[in-house]
Structure formats: C-alpha cells, structure tokens
Amino acid sequence: MKIRIIAFSKRGCDLANDVRKALTEHDCEIYSKTAADTTETRKVEGPSTDWTRESFEVSDAIVFIGAVGIAVRYIAPFVKSKVTDPAVVCMDDRGQFVISLLSGHIGGANALTKRIADGIGAIPVITTATDIHGKFSVDSYAVKNGLHIGNFSAAADILSRIVNDEKVGLASEIPLPENIPPELDLVGDRDAGIFISYGRSEGPFRKTLKLTPRCHILGIGCRRGTTAEKIRTFVNEVLEGADISIDSVRAVASIDMKIDEMGLLEFSKEITADPVFFPSDALASLPDIGFTSSERVKAVTGVDNVCERAAIAASKNGELVIKKTSKDGVTLALVREPVRLGPMEG
C-alpha cells in the first residue's frame, strides 16, 4: 500500500515518523505544510489542492496529522466514489486519536486506522455502522478475500438490511468457511442475498449481490496491432462457453514483446486486470506440464508457447483449465488459482 502522510506542525512531523515506523510493511511518504523547521519531510510548497489531487491519483491512502476540519477541506473537492477514493485517515498531532474518515471498508481506512492506533498506542475511532455494531460487513469481506463486488447499490442494500437486524441469504459455489455469521442465512428463497461464484450465473435471490473470486489468469498472445475489441470479443466467446465470468480475471499475462501492445493494454484496463509480462527465457524455463508446443511461435518469440506459459507464470499455484485456443490472430489460455474463502467475521 502506498501511503502519503501530511503534517501541519513540528509535533505532527515527529509523529508522522512514528507512524511510518509503525507501517514498515507499507510505502510511506511524509509531507509537511508548516513554517516550522522539520526533517525527513517533503515540503508542500504549492497550492494544497495540487498536492491533494495528485495524492488521490497516486496513493492508496492519505493520513492527515492535524484537525479533522483541515482534512475535510483538503479532500472535499476530490471525493467521488467509495469504489475509487483512497483511504483517508486523520489523527491529532498528540497521537491520542486516529480517525477513519473516508473509504473505511473498500479503501481500507478502518484497517489502517486500527493498524496505526496499535502501532503508536492511540485510540482508533471508527464510525461505520457494521463495525460499531459488530455485524458482518460484506464489502470489507470482499476486499479481504479479493472478491469482485458486482453491484454497489446491491451491496448498500445488503449492508442496510444487516444493520437493521434483517437476515439476508447466502449462497455459494465456492466452499464456505465453517462459521457463518448470524446475519446470513444459507437459504435460496430470501428476498435479498449474497452469491459467491466465478461462474456467469447472477444467483438465486430477487436482489442479489454477487461476489466473484478473482482467481483466473488470462494468458494472451496476439498479432501486432490487434485491437482491444478483437481481444475482448474472443475472450468473451471463450469464457461464455466455459461458464466463467470475466469479473473473475485478475491478471492478463503475455510475453514482454507485447509490453507496448496497445490493444492488450486497453483490454486489461477495461476489465481492471493487471497486465503482466515475462521475458521469453523465463517462460521457456517453466517445467513442462504438457504445454501446447509450436515451432513457429518459438521461431518468432524464442519460446514454444506464450499464452499457456505466461498464464502459469503469473499465477500462484494455478491450474491450466483452458488450453491454448486461437482465433483471428489471438491466442488465449486460462489458469485457475485455488480459492479459499476466509472467516466471515462480524
């Protein structure tokens, strides 16, 4: 996680260094907006709006050390959506309280608040309803388990029902953890419910929140200049035939010869999947698990297969579930990683 910390006093800058020491697993940058002499900080010299705009674009989280009012004025022009906004945390410069201000669940501000408070001995202040009532938070669960949230209005409806002591249904095509929260009911006839699957079905409930494990890696090879539309059309055709949701694809892998292939990059961005590229020698060095070999491909790329090998290389203990298939200058393969859902804690 990339975190920007900004302080507004000498005491705040000292505290910012303590916060950074407590967050050694993260990439933290410290900034200051104060006339006081400070060390180990980057001075924000220009307009605060420029710094905040850039921070929203490049950071996963922003930590303000100063008054809540300052933080609110800084971020107000840039707040857009709980889906895209970074986590925002605010703390006083004496380190007494750490407040989760924005994107508590999906952005991770609640978890970051607790982490900072534990690290510096402060009191965490979290006001999201599911947290203060100790109830199951479906969006937090989705983030922790790498699940794609299909419909945010449905997620809001599910959360509202849970907070108001109404049970919601739960159905899953993935093995569930042992302890199911009392807010969830393993029946398929409720008005609203959560459905977990990497298939294409939208689930059994009238109002369904679908959570999709991002457990698939697409390996793709293509002719130079292949458009994103052509790649998308072929991918959709193959995944539809295999009853696999495109929302389950977390990465698109290929050979590094394609690192500037605009159609491939545009397609990856469209489906919010990470593009990953490997040199030919790294692909060729993979243990042969029955890859579909081609001497023609090897003559061009230096490796006998791009799509299958790249998908395996990008996966974590993945299994090849769709072998190399080709159409109109595009080849693809699909690897599935193991899915294990974590505890559904309240």
Secondary structure, 3 states (H helix, E strand, C coil): CEEEEEECCHHHHHHHHHHHHHCCCCEEEEEECCCCCCCCCEECCCCHHHHHHHHHHHCCEEEEECCHHHHHHHHHHHCCCCCCCCEEEEECCCCCEEEEEECCCCCCHHHHHHHHHHHHCCEEECCCHHHHCCCCCHHHHHHHCCEEECCHHHHHHHHHHHHCCCCEEEEECCCCCCCCCCCEECCCCCCEEEEECCCCCCCCCCEEEEEEECCEEEEEEECCCCCHHHHHHHHHHHHHHCCCCHHHEEEEEEEHHHCCCHHHHHHHHHCCCEEEEECHHHHHCCCCCCCCCCHHHHHHHCCCCCHHHHHHHHCCCCEEEEEEEEECCEEEEEEECCCCCCCCCC
